[in-house]
Amino acid sequence: MIRGVGSFLKELLGELAGEVVLTVIACLALAGLALAFVWGWERSPLITGGIGGALLAFLGYGGFELLRPARPGRRGRLAGVAATAFAVAALFVAYAWSCNCS
C-alpha cells in the first residue's frame, strides 16, 4: 500500500512540475511576443502590422489544414508546418490564458 501511495505521489508531482514548466514557458513566450510587438511598433508600425498579419494568416492556414477533412494523398510541407505551428500556438494560448500574467 505504501508503494502505491508513493507511486501516486511521484506521478502527481511529475504532472504538477510539467504543468508549471509549460505555464512558465507560455507566459514568457507571451511576454516576449508583446515586447517584440511594442518594440517593432515603435520602429515601424507598417512593417510590424504586416508581419503580424502574415503570422495570423499563416496560423489561420494551419488551423484550416488541421481541422478540415483529410484528403487522400500526402499533405504538403507548408501545410504540415502551419498545422504544427497552429497546434503549438493553441497550446501556448491555453496555458498563457491561465497564468494570470497581466
Phi, psi and omega per residue, in radians:
M1 nan -0.700 -3.138
I2 -1.097 -0.705 3.124
R3 -1.118 -0.654 3.116
G4 -1.126 -0.733 3.116
V5 -1.174 -0.727 3.117
G6 -1.100 -0.722 3.112
S7 -1.124 -0.725 3.117
F8 -1.095 -0.786 3.138
L9 -1.134 -0.672 3.110
K10 -1.095 -0.782 3.124
E11 -1.156 -0.712 3.138
L12 -1.098 -0.794 3.134
L13 -1.159 -0.632 3.080
G14 -1.107 -0.751 3.112
E15 -1.162 -0.717 3.115
L16 -1.116 -0.720 3.108
A17 -1.121 -0.710 3.085
G18 -1.081 -0.741 3.103
E19 -1.088 -0.748 3.141
V20 -1.119 -0.756 3.140
V21 -1.103 -0.799 3.122
L22 -1.116 -0.673 3.125
T23 -1.151 -0.745 3.129
V24 -1.126 -0.765 3.116
I25 -1.080 -0.749 3.139
A26 -1.128 -0.733 3.125
C27 -1.153 -0.713 3.108
L28 -1.157 -0.677 3.099
A29 -1.139 -0.707 3.110
L30 -1.146 -0.747 3.111
A31 -1.146 -0.713 3.097
G32 -1.115 -0.702 3.107
L33 -1.140 -0.720 3.108
A34 -1.133 -0.741 3.117
L35 -1.138 -0.712 3.105
A36 -1.110 -0.680 3.122
F37 -1.148 -0.793 3.141
V38 -1.114 -0.763 3.117
W39 -1.087 -0.788 3.130
G40 -1.148 -0.663 -3.132
W41 -1.142 -0.611 3.086
E42 -1.180 -0.573 -3.123
R43 -1.381 -0.940 -3.108
S44 -2.718 1.809 3.142
P45 -1.088 -0.586 -3.109
L46 -1.163 -0.825 -3.139
I47 -1.183 -0.700 3.125
T48 -1.097 -0.749 3.090
G49 -1.135 -0.670 3.110
G50 -1.141 -0.770 3.125
I51 -1.166 -0.720 3.097
G52 -1.092 -0.739 3.098
G53 -1.125 -0.712 3.113
A54 -1.135 -0.694 3.108
L55 -1.130 -0.740 3.100
L56 -1.133 -0.689 3.099
A57 -1.121 -0.719 3.117
F58 -1.102 -0.785 3.117
L59 -1.166 -0.623 3.069
G60 -1.114 -0.728 3.072
Y61 -1.090 -0.688 3.091
G62 -1.117 -0.722 3.085
G63 -1.124 -0.687 3.095
F64 -1.104 -0.793 3.142
E65 -1.161 -0.602 -3.107
L66 -1.284 -0.630 -3.001
L67 -1.714 -0.164 -3.126
R68 -1.410 2.778 3.129
P69 -1.086 2.526 -3.098
A70 -1.219 2.470 3.059
R71 -1.856 2.650 3.019
P72 -1.203 2.541 -3.105
G73 1.932 3.085 -3.065
R74 -1.564 2.410 3.060
R75 -1.378 2.446 -3.126
G76 -1.172 2.838 -3.125
R77 -1.127 -0.751 -3.139
L78 -1.076 -0.726 3.123
A79 -1.126 -0.700 3.114
G80 -1.149 -0.741 3.120
V81 -1.152 -0.730 -3.140
A82 -1.144 -0.715 3.118
A83 -1.142 -0.711 3.097
T84 -1.143 -0.748 3.116
A85 -1.081 -0.702 3.111
F86 -1.112 -0.766 -3.135
A87 -1.115 -0.757 3.123
V88 -1.141 -0.749 3.120
A89 -1.107 -0.696 3.119
A90 -1.133 -0.690 3.094
L91 -1.124 -0.784 3.122
F92 -1.128 -0.690 3.112
V93 -1.119 -0.714 3.136
A94 -1.091 -0.733 3.119
Y95 -1.305 -0.653 -3.139
A96 -1.207 -0.503 3.131
W97 -1.095 -0.572 -3.062
S98 -1.672 0.038 -3.018
C99 -1.558 -0.180 3.126
N100 0.922 0.736 -3.141
C101 -1.725 1.205 -3.105
S102 -1.654 nan nan
